[in-house]
């Protein structure tokens, strides 16, 4: 490889690595929601859940994990094709 190609690749890689830092450092205060004059406030719940969070998704995840373990540990070593 020529020195010109290596220098070009080094410049491109440096710009790829530096771009997120430059974008993060840019001033985005005009786009910020914190400067809005009418901020929305949360309301109190009258009938809150006694569980304190969602239970269905963790139970489905646990069931999927158990089903995956059962499929892996199944002793079906016979081939499906004749």
C-alpha positions in Angstrom: 0.0 0.0 0.0 1.2 3.4 -0.7 1.7 6.1 1.9 -1.1 8.2 0.4 -3.6 5.4 0.9 -2.4 4.8 4.5 -2.7 8.5 5.3 -6.2 8.6 3.8 -7.3 5.6 5.8 -5.8 7.1 9.0 -7.6 10.4 8.4 -10.9 8.6 7.8 -10.6 6.4 10.9 -9.7 9.5 13.0 -12.8 11.3 11.7 -15.0 8.3 12.4 -13.7 8.0 16.0 -13.9 11.8 16.6 -17.3 12.4 15.2 -19.4 11.2 18.2 -17.4 13.4 20.5 -17.8 16.5 18.3 -21.6 15.8 17.9 -21.9 15.4 21.7 -20.1 18.6 22.4 -22.3 20.6 20.1 -24.8 22.9 21.8 -28.3 21.4 21.7 -29.9 23.7 24.2 -32.3 25.1 21.6 -33.7 21.6 21.2 -33.9 20.8 24.9 -37.2 20.1 26.5 -36.1 21.6 29.8 -36.3 25.1 28.4 -40.0 24.7 27.5 -42.3 27.1 29.4 -45.2 24.7 29.8 -43.9 21.5 31.3 -46.3 18.6 31.9 -46.7 17.4 35.4 -47.6 13.8 36.5 -50.9 13.0 38.0 -51.6 10.9 41.2 -53.0 7.5 40.8 -56.2 6.6 42.7 -56.1 2.8 42.2 -52.5 1.9 41.9 -51.3 -1.6 41.3 -50.4 -3.5 44.4 -47.8 -5.5 42.5 -45.6 -2.5 41.9 -44.8 -3.3 38.3 -45.3 -5.6 35.4 -45.3 -9.3 36.2 -46.4 -10.8 32.9 -43.2 -10.0 30.9 -40.8 -11.5 33.5 -43.0 -14.6 33.8 -43.0 -15.0 30.0 -39.2 -14.6 29.9 -38.8 -17.2 32.6 -41.1 -19.6 30.7 -39.1 -19.0 27.5 -35.9 -19.8 29.3 -37.3 -22.9 30.9 -38.7 -24.1 27.5 -35.3 -23.4 25.9 -33.5 -25.5 28.6 -36.0 -28.3 28.1 -35.5 -28.3 24.3 -31.8 -28.4 24.7 -31.8 -31.2 27.3 -34.3 -33.4 25.4 -32.8 -36.9 24.7 -34.2 -37.1 21.2 -31.1 -38.3 19.4 -32.9 -40.1 16.7 -32.7 -38.6 13.2 -35.9 -37.1 11.8 -35.2 -38.2 8.2 -35.1 -41.9 7.2 
